[in-house]
Amino acid sequence: MFGSIGFPEIVMIMLVVLMLFGPKKLPEIAKLLGNTLREFKRTINDAKSTIQEEIDKADIGEDLKSIKNDINEVTNLEKSLKNSIKDEFKKFDITEDIEKTKKEIEKAVEDDNDSKIQ
């Protein structure tokens, strides 16, 4: 019950307290002892909950750091993929070819018009 204190020891302590304080003060002492133990238990529970909250906050902080690192990795990967795609499209860029062909057609049309005029 109280560790290594058994029933005979508890009875002996109660008899000593009864002899020291008398039967009239015994209820007051019991009430005071009960209130003290209740307050002590409440304080211990508050401390436990505060410690647990701090541990949870620390865990959340680590999780947030991990998530931030993952987001940075994904962002970097996205940029890298965009650059790779742009490089691949540059290989297939036909804009210059179209402009060149357009100029050739315009020149051919001009030449044809010039030859008809003459």
C-alpha positions in Angstrom: 0.0 0.0 0.0 2.6 2.6 1.0 5.7 0.8 -0.2 7.4 -1.0 2.6 5.0 0.3 5.3 2.6 -2.4 6.4 -0.6 -2.3 8.4 1.0 -2.6 11.8 3.2 0.4 11.0 0.2 2.5 9.9 -1.6 1.6 13.1 1.4 2.7 15.2 1.7 6.0 13.4 -2.1 6.7 13.9 -1.7 6.0 17.7 1.3 8.3 17.9 -0.6 11.1 16.1 -3.7 10.5 18.3 -1.6 10.8 21.4 0.2 13.9 20.2 -2.7 15.9 19.0 -5.7 14.4 20.8 -9.1 13.3 19.5 -10.4 16.8 18.9 -7.6 17.9 16.5 -7.4 14.6 14.7 -10.2 15.5 12.2 -8.6 18.8 11.4 -5.2 17.2 10.9 -6.8 14.5 8.6 -8.6 17.2 6.6 -5.3 19.2 6.3 -3.4 16.1 5.3 -6.1 15.2 2.7 -6.1 18.8 1.2 -2.3 18.8 1.1 -2.1 15.4 -0.7 -4.9 16.5 -3.1 -3.0 19.7 -3.9 0.3 17.8 -4.3 -1.4 15.3 -6.6 -2.9 18.2 -8.7 0.5 19.9 -8.9 2.2 16.7 -10.1 -0.5 16.1 -12.7 -0.1 19.7 -13.9 3.6 19.3 -14.2 3.1 16.0 -16.1 0.7 17.6 -18.5 3.0 20.6 -19.1 6.0 18.3 -19.8 3.9 16.2 -22.2 2.7 19.4 -24.0 6.3 20.5 -24.4 7.3 17.1 -25.7 4.4 17.2 -28.2 5.4 20.7 -29.3 9.0 19.5 -29.9 7.7 16.6 -31.9 5.5 19.0 -34.0 8.5 21.2 -34.5 10.6 18.4 -35.9 7.6 17.3 -38.1 7.3 20.9 -39.5 11.0 21.0 -40.3 10.7 17.7 -42.1 7.7 18.9 -44.1 9.5 22.1 -45.0 12.5 20.2 -46.2 10.2 17.9 -48.3 8.5 21.0 -49.8 11.9 22.5 -50.7 13.0 19.2 -52.3 9.8 19.1 -54.4 10.1 22.7 -55.4 13.7 22.1 -56.5 12.7 19.0 -58.4 9.9 21.0 -60.1 12.4 23.7 -61.2 14.8 21.1 -62.5 12.0 19.4 -64.5 10.8 22.7 -66.0 14.4 23.5 -67.1 14.8 20.0 -68.6 11.5 20.3 -70.5 12.5 23.8 -71.8 15.8 22.4 -73.0 14.1 19.5 -74.7 11.6 21.8 -76.4 14.5 24.0 -77.6 15.8 21.0 -79.5 12.5 20.8 -81.3 12.0 24.5 -81.7 10.8 25.0 -85.3 10.2 28.7 -85.0 13.4 29.6 -86.8 12.6 27.1 -89.5 9.1 28.5 -89.9 10.5 32.1 -90.2 13.0 31.0 -92.7 10.4 29.2 -94.8 8.1 32.2 -94.6 10.8 34.5 -95.9 11.6 32.1 -98.7 7.9 31.9 -99.6 7.7 35.7 -99.5 10.8 36.0 -101.7 9.4 33.5 -104.1 6.1 35.3 -104.3 7.9 38.6 -104.9 10.1 37.0 -107.6 7.0 35.6 -109.2 5.2 38.9 -109.0 8.3 40.6 -110.5 8.5 38.2 -113.3 4.8 38.7 -114.1 5.2 42.4 -114.2 8.0 42.3 -116.7 
